[in-house]
Amino acid sequence: MTSPKRLPTIATHDVDGIQLRTARWMAPGNSGQRPLLFFNGIGANLELTLGLGDMFPDREIITFDVPGVGLSPVTSWPYRPWMLARWTRKLLDLQGIEDVDVMGVSWGGAMAQQFAFQYRRRVGKLILCATTAGMTMIPGHPRALSKMADTRRYSDPDFMRKSFESLYGEAVDGEAGNHIDNLLPPDPKGYVYQLLAFLGWSSLPFIRLLSMPTLVLMGDQDTIVPVANGHILRVALPDARLHVIEGGGHLFLVTRASETAGLIRGFLGEAEESPQAAA
């Protein structure tokens, strides 16, 4: 996601005493399309999402730093996914946003499923990128997972560049280099809280209730979330399709931004029922 031309308004909002630093791209004119709510990956600050505005130029988009990530202060206590989903819903209420399409990548893909379950009357379509159904996941390569646990990937750009291919399944190029440059190290406690949030969590107990049209995107070179997890989601979700990005690693949303955006725009542009009617 290089040199974004369409930039968001960034502000911090108080939600039940939780400070959430939020980015919002307004739609140019009256597009008539639902806003896109985006959940980022673990430890990922909103600066890493700045390319979303150019990927989806005609759509309103909203995302935020979860507590302890980027410039959102860490909470005083651990939280569960249902709590973060509720804070997200209240953030949308503050912004005057009702129905949304929801997109999540990796850790954020699990949050997208949680939000879609709790507020399915407000969700039109669901896009799940490089993610899983939770604790039932097929694990990634041990070498990649060990580097995931090393917080130097946020604070040491040289370490990140050396580890990028073994960690994310693709070589460092211009897009990946910009991604590395925009990383902000998360608060250590906030990072631990993100890990703890999904300890023991799985979407399988409720996944059959996610009846909205769903696009599952996976990379066939992903060493963190193997493509088999996408097949599990496709089978478990009532109305899902799976597309595998050939040669794509865990960060195909960044390294293959144009291809991925085209797939998602095509999916979002398809006619469907209103969220209320589908629910």
C-alpha positions in Angstrom: 0.0 0.0 0.0 2.3 2.8 -1.3 1.8 6.5 -1.3 -1.9 6.7 -0.4 -3.7 9.5 -2.1 -7.0 9.3 -0.2 -6.3 9.8 3.5 -8.6 9.4 6.5 -9.5 11.7 9.3 -7.9 10.4 12.5 -9.4 11.1 15.9 -9.6 9.5 19.4 -13.1 8.6 20.7 -14.2 7.7 24.2 -16.2 4.5 24.3 -17.3 3.4 27.8 -14.1 5.0 29.2 -11.9 3.2 26.5 -10.0 5.5 24.2 -10.0 4.3 20.6 -7.9 6.0 18.1 -10.0 5.9 14.9 -9.4 6.4 11.2 -12.4 7.2 9.0 -12.4 7.7 5.2 -15.6 9.5 4.0 -17.2 8.3 0.8 -16.9 10.8 -2.1 -20.4 12.1 -2.7 -23.4 9.9 -2.0 -22.1 6.5 -3.1 -25.1 4.5 -1.7 -22.8 1.8 -0.4 -22.4 0.5 3.1 -19.4 1.7 5.0 -16.6 -0.9 5.4 -15.6 -1.8 9.0 -12.0 -3.1 9.1 -10.4 -5.2 11.9 -6.6 -5.2 11.7 -4.1 -8.0 12.6 -2.5 -8.5 16.0 -0.3 -5.7 17.1 -1.0 -3.8 13.9 -1.5 0.0 14.1 -3.9 1.9 11.8 -1.0 3.5 9.9 -0.7 0.1 8.2 -4.2 0.4 6.8 -3.7 3.8 5.0 -3.8 2.1 1.6 -7.4 1.0 2.2 -8.7 4.4 1.0 -7.1 3.8 -2.5 -8.1 0.1 -2.6 -11.8 1.1 -2.1 -12.0 4.6 -3.5 -15.8 4.9 -3.5 -16.5 3.6 -0.1 -16.6 4.9 3.4 -14.2 3.0 5.7 -13.6 2.9 9.4 -11.0 1.2 11.5 -9.2 1.8 14.8 -6.3 0.9 17.0 -7.5 -1.7 19.5 -6.5 -0.9 23.2 -2.7 -1.1 23.6 -2.0 -1.0 19.9 -0.8 2.1 18.0 -1.8 5.1 19.9 -4.8 3.7 21.7 -4.1 3.4 25.4 -4.0 -0.1 26.9 -6.9 -1.1 29.1 -6.4 -1.7 32.8 -7.8 -5.2 32.5 -7.9 -8.0 29.9 -10.9 -8.1 27.5 -12.8 -10.7 25.6 -13.8 -10.6 22.0 -17.5 -9.9 22.8 -16.3 -6.8 24.8 -14.3 -5.5 21.9 -17.2 -6.2 19.5 -19.5 -4.1 21.8 -17.0 -1.2 21.9 -16.9 -1.4 18.2 -20.6 -1.2 17.9 -20.7 1.8 20.2 -18.0 3.5 18.2 -20.1 3.0 15.1 -23.1 4.5 17.0 -21.0 7.5 17.9 -20.1 8.0 14.2 -23.7 7.7 13.1 -23.0 4.5 11.2 -25.7 1.8 11.1 -25.3 -1.1 8.6 -21.7 -2.1 7.6 -19.8 -4.6 5.6 -17.1 -6.1 7.8 -13.6 -7.1 6.8 -10.8 -8.6 9.0 -7.3 -9.9 8.5 -5.7 -12.6 10.6 -6.5 -11.8 14.3 -8.9 -9.2 12.9 -10.7 -11.9 10.9 -11.6 -13.6 14.2 -12.9 -10.3 15.5 -14.9 -9.8 12.3 -16.6 -13.1 12.9 -17.3 -12.2 16.5 -18.8 -8.8 15.5 -20.8 -10.3 12.7 -22.3 -12.8 15.2 -23.2 -10.2 17.9 -24.6 -7.7 15.4 -25.6 -9.7 12.4 -28.6 -7.5 11.8 -26.2 -4.7 11.0 -23.8 -6.7 8.8 -24.3 -6.9 5.1 -21.3 -8.8 3.8 -18.2 -10.4 5.5 -14.7 -10.6 4.2 -12.2 -12.9 6.0 -8.5 -12.6 5.0 -5.8 -15.1 6.2 -7.8 -16.1 9.2 -9.3 -19.1 11.1 -12.2 -20.3 13.1 -10.2 -20.0 16.3 -8.6 -22.6 18.5 -9.6 -25.4 16.1 -7.2 -23.9 13.5 -4.6 -25.9 11.6 -1.4 -24.4 13.0 1.3 -22.7 10.8 5.0 -23.6 10.4 6.8 -23.6 13.8 9.6 -21.3 12.5 7.0 -18.7 11.5 5.1 -19.0 14.7 8.3 -18.6 16.8 9.0 -15.3 15.0 5.4 -14.2 15.5 6.0 -14.3 19.3 9.2 -12.2 19.0 8.2 -8.5 19.6 11.3 -7.4 17.8 9.2 -7.6 14.6 7.6 -4.4 15.7 10.5 -2.5 17.2 13.5 -3.6 15.0 13.1 -2.9 11.3 16.3 -4.8 10.4 15.0 -7.9 12.3 11.7 -7.6 10.4 13.3 -7.3 7.0 15.5 -10.4 7.7 12.6 -12.4 9.0 9.9 -11.2 6.6 10.1 -14.1 4.1 10.2 -16.9 6.7 7.5 -15.1 8.8 5.0 -14.1 6.1 5.8 -16.4 3.2 6.9 -13.7 0.7 10.0 -11.8 -0.1 10.5 -8.2 1.0 9.6 -5.9 -1.9 8.5 -2.2 -2.1 5.1 -2.8 -0.6 6.5 -4.9 2.3 9.2 -2.3 2.9 6.6 0.4 3.4 4.6 -1.9 5.7 7.7 -2.3 7.9 8.4 1.4 7.9 4.9 2.1 9.2 5.0 -0.3 12.1 4.5 1.1 15.6 5.4 -1.2 18.5 2.4 -2.1 20.6 2.3 -1.8 24.3 3.6 -5.1 25.7 0.6 -5.5 28.0 -1.7 -4.6 25.1 -0.1 -7.2 22.9 -0.5 -9.9 25.6 -4.2 -8.8 26.1 -4.7 -9.3 22.4 -3.3 -12.8 22.6 -5.4 -13.6 25.7 -8.6 -12.3 24.2 -8.9 -15.3 21.9 -7.5 -17.9 24.3 -10.0 -20.8 24.0 -12.2 -18.9 21.5 -13.7 -20.5 18.5 -16.4 -19.3 16.0 -17.6 -22.9 15.3 -20.3 -22.8 18.0 -22.0 -19.9 16.3 -20.6 -19.9 12.7 -23.8 -21.4 11.2 -25.6 -18.2 12.3 -23.4 -16.1 10.0 -25.7 -16.3 7.1 -24.5 -13.1 5.3 -22.5 -13.6 2.1 -18.9 -14.2 3.0 -15.7 -14.1 1.0 -12.8 -16.1 2.4 -9.3 -15.1 1.0 -6.2 -17.2 1.8 -2.6 -17.2 0.5 -1.2 -20.6 -0.6 2.2 -19.6 0.7 1.0 -18.4 4.1 3.2 -20.0 6.8 1.2 -18.6 9.7 -2.4 -19.5 8.7 -2.2 -22.4 6.3 -4.8 -22.4 3.5 -6.6 -25.5 5.0 -8.1 -23.0 7.5 -9.9 -21.3 4.7 -11.4 -24.6 3.6 -12.7 -25.1 7.1 -14.4 -21.6 7.1 -15.8 -22.2 3.6 -17.5 -25.5 4.7 -18.7 -24.1 8.1 -20.1 -20.8 6.9 -23.6 -21.1 5.3 -23.0 -18.7 2.4 -19.2 -18.6 1.7 -16.8 -18.8 -1.2 -13.1 -19.3 -1.0 -10.5 -17.7 -3.2 -6.8 -18.7 -2.8 -4.2 -16.1 -3.8 -1.5 -18.1 -5.7 1.9 -17.1 -4.4 0.3 -15.1 -1.6 1.7 -15.1 1.9 0.1 -14.0 5.1 0.2 -10.3 4.1 -1.2 -10.7 0.6 -3.5 -7.8 1.5 -0.4 -5.6 1.4 1.9 -7.4 -1.1 -0.9 -8.2 -3.5 -3.1 -5.2 -2.8 -4.3 -4.6 -6.4 -5.3 -8.2 -7.0 -7.0 -8.5 -3.6 -8.8 -5.2 -3.8 -10.3 -6.2 -7.2 -11.6 -9.5 -5.8 -13.2 -7.7 -2.8 -14.7 -4.9 -4.8 -16.3 -7.5 -7.1 -17.7 -9.3 -4.2 -19.0 -6.2 -2.5 -20.6 -5.0 -5.8 -22.9 -8.1 -6.1 -26.5 -7.5 -5.3 -27.9 -9.0 -2.0 -30.5 -8.7 0.6 -30.5 -6.0 3.3 -28.8 -7.2 6.6 -32.2 -7.1 8.4 -33.9 -9.2 5.8 -31.1 -11.7 5.7 -31.0 -12.0 9.5 
